[in-house]
């Protein structure tokens, strides 16, 4: 996968997740980072486990999409809670 393909997949996942989950978990910095941490842990579990390439890519794309969502929502997220 090259950089363009990776960015396209991350953007597609970002849009897909927004349709399903909306912005509700990205109202606070703590909520946003909790989602990023969850996605990181899923990638880490895959790294420690079977290491199926497709699953690694899927988890990395999901992590990238949530990092993008955090960045996009940063200005409107509350520092409280």
N, C-alpha and C positions, 0 to 999 in steps of 0.2 A: 504494500500500500504506500502510495506517495503522499506528500503533504496535502495536495489538493483533494485527493480521495478521502483522506482522514478528516479534513475540515468539512467536506460535504456530508460525510456520515455523522459527524458531531452536530452539524446544523440540522440535519434531518431528525436526529434523536431529540434535540432541543425542542423542535417544533412538535414532534409527536408527544413528548412528555408534557408540554404546555397544554395540548388539547385534552389530555387525559387528567392531569393533576392541577392545571392552572397555576396560580402564583401563591396558593395558600401557605406553602411551607417556606416561602421566601419572604415572609413579612418581617423577620428579624434576622440579624446577623447570626444568632445562635441557631435558629431554624435552618438557615441556609447552609451553615457549616456542618450541621448534623446530617443533612442529606449528602453533602460531599463526602463526609466521613463514611457514611453507609456505603456509598458507591466505591470508595477506596477499599473498604474492608472486603467487599465482594470481589474486587480485582485481586486483592492480596490473598484471599482464600483460593482463588483460581491459580495463582502463582504457586502457592504452597501445595496445591493438590495435583490434579491430573495434567494441567497445563495444555489443555486443548486450545489450539491456535484460534479457532473461531470463537470460543468462549472468552479467551483473553482479549481479542479485538472487541467483542461485544461489551465487555465490562470496561475496557479502556475508553470506548466511545461514550458509554453512559457517564463515566466520570468526567470526561471532557465536556459533555453537554451540561452537566450540573455545575461545573466550574464556569461555563459560559453564562448560565442562568444566574449564578451568583453575581458575576460581573455586570450583567445587564441590569439587574435589580438593585445594585449596590446603593444608588442614590435614594431609593425609596424605602430601603429597609431600616427598621428601627434598631437602635443600639440597645434597646431595652428587651430583656427576656430572651 
